[in-house]
Amino acid sequence: MRQELQSLPKTLADDVAKNLVMVARLIDEDPEGAYGYSRVALRLASRVAAVREAAGFAAYANQKYGEALAEFRAARRMTGNVDLWPVMADCERGLGRPEKALDMAGAPEVHKLDKAGQVEMRLVAAGARRDMDQLDAAIVTLQSPELASNAVQPWTARLRYAYADALLAAGREAEAREWFAKAVEADRDGSTDASDRLAELDGVEFVDALDESEDEPEKPLQEDGAED
């Protein structure tokens, strides 16, 4: 990104960089705020690929899938990079076009992705199958060497979680419980709610120990004219 911004005048480059930093900082906790900063960066430097990509992710985080797809396509045209292929396919899902997402999952671009990108593409393809009510096909799509591996990679928790969720949707509860448990083992940073899903299957209910409203006795009503 820094190299791309060097093509701009210094003052402009600094302004664009500040907005991109705010996009990255806010996109998880305040997607609307991140989107606002991305639009400013876009107005300042629409011909910079990093700006188009950031604008795409900000739009994606706000479920503006058509806008996100347009920005991702623009970034890809500028760089020739295929890294955005899975998220572009997921935008097609968001736009109600799972068939298009599946077409993209079978495109030659997928073979150019790194391992993380290929796993992400597999997740998107499985999601598209579920969009089309093809649960068995979704389950088969997720079955892969990456799923079977005992090694924990950055994508392992999400892959196991998606597989467990698909099994549960298909009524295979015992298998789903096993894979939710495996997802918990791999989810070191809490990126999924696998532990909660596992607890639900085990019939465990969580009670908020700080909520004492139900335990507080009702205060007696004072009669008219009574002193405090």
C-alpha positions as CSV (number, residue, x, y, z in Angstrom):
1,M,0.0,0.0,0.0
2,R,2.8,2.4,0.9
3,Q,4.3,1.9,-2.5
4,E,1.0,2.7,-4.2
5,L,0.6,5.9,-2.2
6,Q,4.0,7.1,-3.3
7,S,2.5,7.9,-6.7
8,L,0.5,10.7,-5.0
9,P,1.6,14.1,-3.8
10,K,2.9,13.8,-0.2
11,T,0.1,15.8,1.5
12,L,-2.6,13.8,-0.4
13,A,-0.8,10.5,0.3
14,D,-0.8,11.3,4.0
15,D,-4.5,12.2,4.0
16,V,-5.4,9.0,2.1
17,A,-3.2,6.9,4.5
18,K,-4.9,8.3,7.5
19,N,-8.3,7.4,6.2
20,L,-7.2,3.9,5.3
21,V,-5.8,3.4,8.8
22,M,-9.2,4.4,10.2
23,V,-10.9,1.9,7.9
24,A,-8.7,-0.9,9.2
25,R,-9.2,0.2,12.8
26,L,-13.0,0.5,12.7
27,I,-14.1,-2.2,10.3
28,D,-14.8,-4.9,12.9
29,E,-16.3,-2.7,15.7
30,D,-17.8,0.1,13.7
31,P,-18.5,-0.9,10.1
32,E,-20.5,2.2,9.3
33,G,-17.7,4.4,10.6
34,A,-15.2,2.5,8.5
35,Y,-17.4,2.9,5.5
36,G,-17.4,6.6,5.9
37,Y,-13.7,6.8,6.0
38,S,-13.4,4.5,3.0
39,R,-15.6,6.9,1.0
40,V,-13.4,9.8,1.8
41,A,-10.3,7.9,0.7
42,L,-12.1,6.9,-2.5
43,R,-12.9,10.5,-3.3
44,L,-9.2,11.4,-2.7
45,A,-7.6,8.6,-4.6
46,S,-9.9,6.4,-6.6
47,R,-7.1,5.3,-8.9
48,V,-5.1,3.6,-6.1
49,A,-5.8,-0.2,-5.9
50,A,-5.4,-0.3,-2.1
51,V,-8.1,2.4,-1.8
52,R,-10.5,0.4,-4.0
53,E,-9.8,-2.7,-2.0
54,A,-10.4,-1.0,1.3
55,A,-13.6,0.5,0.0
56,G,-14.7,-2.9,-1.1
57,F,-14.1,-4.4,2.3
58,A,-15.9,-1.5,4.1
59,A,-18.9,-1.9,1.8
60,Y,-18.8,-5.7,2.3
61,A,-18.8,-5.3,6.1
62,N,-22.0,-3.2,5.7
63,Q,-23.6,-5.8,3.4
64,K,-23.5,-3.4,0.4
65,Y,-22.6,-6.4,-1.8
66,G,-23.1,-4.8,-5.2
67,E,-20.9,-1.9,-4.3
68,A,-18.3,-4.1,-2.7
69,L,-18.1,-6.3,-5.8
70,A,-17.6,-3.3,-8.0
71,E,-14.7,-2.1,-5.9
72,F,-13.1,-5.5,-5.7
73,R,-13.3,-5.9,-9.5
74,A,-11.7,-2.5,-9.9
75,A,-8.9,-3.4,-7.5
76,R,-8.3,-6.7,-9.4
77,R,-8.2,-4.9,-12.8
78,M,-5.5,-2.6,-11.4
79,T,-3.3,-5.3,-9.9
80,G,-4.1,-8.5,-11.8
81,N,-4.1,-10.2,-8.3
82,V,-6.5,-13.1,-7.7
83,D,-6.5,-12.8,-3.9
84,L,-9.9,-11.2,-3.8
85,W,-11.6,-14.0,-5.8
86,P,-13.2,-15.7,-2.8
87,V,-14.7,-12.6,-1.3
88,M,-15.9,-11.5,-4.8
89,A,-17.7,-14.9,-5.0
90,D,-19.2,-14.3,-1.6
91,C,-20.6,-11.0,-2.8
92,E,-22.4,-12.9,-5.5
93,R,-24.0,-15.0,-2.7
94,G,-24.9,-11.8,-0.9
95,L,-26.6,-10.6,-4.1
96,G,-28.7,-13.8,-4.3
97,R,-26.6,-15.4,-7.0
98,P,-25.2,-18.6,-5.5
99,E,-25.0,-20.2,-8.9
100,K,-22.5,-17.5,-9.9
101,A,-20.5,-18.1,-6.8
102,L,-20.3,-21.8,-7.7
103,D,-19.1,-20.9,-11.2
104,M,-16.4,-18.8,-9.7
105,A,-15.4,-21.7,-7.4
106,G,-14.7,-23.8,-10.5
107,A,-12.8,-21.1,-12.4
108,P,-9.1,-21.3,-13.2
109,E,-8.4,-18.4,-10.8
110,V,-8.9,-20.7,-7.9
111,H,-5.8,-22.7,-8.7
112,K,-3.8,-19.5,-8.5
113,L,-4.9,-18.9,-4.9
114,D,-2.7,-19.8,-1.9
115,K,-3.8,-22.4,0.6
116,A,-5.7,-19.9,2.7
117,G,-7.5,-18.6,-0.4
118,Q,-8.4,-22.1,-1.6
119,V,-9.9,-22.9,1.8
120,E,-11.8,-19.6,1.8
121,M,-13.2,-20.5,-1.6
122,R,-14.3,-23.9,-0.4
123,L,-16.2,-22.2,2.5
124,V,-17.9,-19.8,0.0
125,A,-18.8,-22.7,-2.3
126,A,-20.3,-24.7,0.6
127,G,-22.3,-21.6,1.6
128,A,-23.6,-21.3,-1.9
129,R,-24.7,-25.0,-1.8
130,R,-26.6,-24.3,1.4
131,D,-28.2,-21.2,-0.2
132,M,-29.6,-23.6,-2.8
133,D,-30.8,-26.1,-0.1
134,Q,-28.1,-28.6,-1.2
135,L,-27.0,-29.7,2.3
136,D,-25.4,-33.0,1.3
137,A,-23.4,-31.2,-1.4
138,A,-22.3,-28.6,1.1
139,I,-21.1,-31.2,3.5
140,V,-19.1,-33.0,0.7
141,T,-17.7,-29.6,-0.5
142,L,-16.2,-29.1,3.0
143,Q,-14.6,-32.5,3.2
144,S,-11.0,-32.0,2.3
145,P,-7.4,-32.7,3.5
146,E,-7.5,-29.4,5.3
147,L,-10.6,-30.5,7.3
148,A,-9.1,-33.9,8.1
149,S,-5.7,-32.5,9.2
150,N,-4.8,-32.4,12.9
151,A,-2.6,-29.4,12.3
152,V,-4.1,-26.1,13.4
153,Q,-4.0,-23.3,10.8
154,P,-5.5,-19.9,10.8
155,W,-8.5,-21.3,8.9
156,T,-9.0,-24.5,10.8
157,A,-11.6,-23.3,13.3
158,R,-13.8,-21.7,10.7
159,L,-13.6,-24.7,8.4
160,R,-14.5,-27.2,11.2
161,Y,-17.3,-24.8,12.4
162,A,-18.8,-24.6,8.9
163,Y,-18.7,-28.4,8.6
164,A,-20.3,-28.9,12.0
165,D,-23.0,-26.4,11.2
166,A,-23.8,-28.1,7.9
167,L,-24.0,-31.5,9.6
168,L,-26.4,-30.0,12.2
169,A,-28.5,-28.5,9.5
170,A,-28.7,-32.0,7.9
171,G,-29.9,-33.5,11.1
172,R,-26.6,-35.3,11.9
173,E,-26.4,-34.0,15.5
174,A,-23.9,-36.5,16.9
175,E,-21.4,-35.8,14.2
176,A,-22.1,-32.1,14.5
177,R,-21.3,-32.1,18.2
178,E,-18.0,-33.9,17.5
179,W,-16.9,-31.2,14.9
180,F,-18.1,-28.3,17.1
181,A,-15.8,-29.7,19.8
182,K,-12.9,-29.9,17.3
183,A,-13.7,-26.3,16.3
184,V,-13.4,-25.2,19.9
185,E,-10.0,-26.9,20.1
186,A,-8.7,-24.9,17.1
187,D,-10.4,-21.6,18.0
188,R,-7.6,-20.0,20.0
189,D,-8.7,-16.4,19.4
190,G,-12.5,-16.8,19.7
191,S,-13.2,-16.2,16.1
192,T,-16.3,-18.4,16.2
193,D,-19.1,-19.2,18.7
194,A,-18.3,-22.9,18.6
195,S,-18.2,-23.2,22.4
196,D,-21.7,-21.7,22.7
197,R,-23.0,-24.0,19.9
198,L,-21.4,-27.0,21.7
199,A,-23.0,-26.0,25.0
200,E,-26.4,-25.7,23.3
201,L,-26.1,-29.2,22.0
202,D,-25.2,-30.4,25.5
203,G,-28.2,-28.6,27.0
204,V,-26.1,-26.2,29.0
205,E,-27.7,-22.9,29.9
206,F,-25.7,-19.9,30.8
207,V,-27.0,-17.5,33.5
208,D,-25.7,-14.0,33.9
209,A,-24.4,-13.8,37.5
210,L,-24.4,-10.1,37.4
211,D,-28.2,-9.9,36.6
212,E,-29.8,-9.8,40.1
213,S,-33.0,-8.2,38.9
214,E,-34.9,-11.5,39.3
215,D,-33.6,-12.0,42.8
216,E,-34.4,-8.6,44.2
217,P,-37.5,-8.6,46.5
218,E,-40.3,-6.3,45.5
219,K,-40.4,-3.1,47.6
220,P,-43.7,-2.7,49.5
221,L,-45.9,0.1,48.3
222,Q,-46.4,2.9,50.8
223,E,-49.9,3.9,51.8
224,D,-51.1,7.3,50.9
225,G,-49.8,9.9,53.4
226,A,-47.2,7.5,54.9
227,E,-43.8,9.1,55.7
228,D,-40.6,7.8,54.1
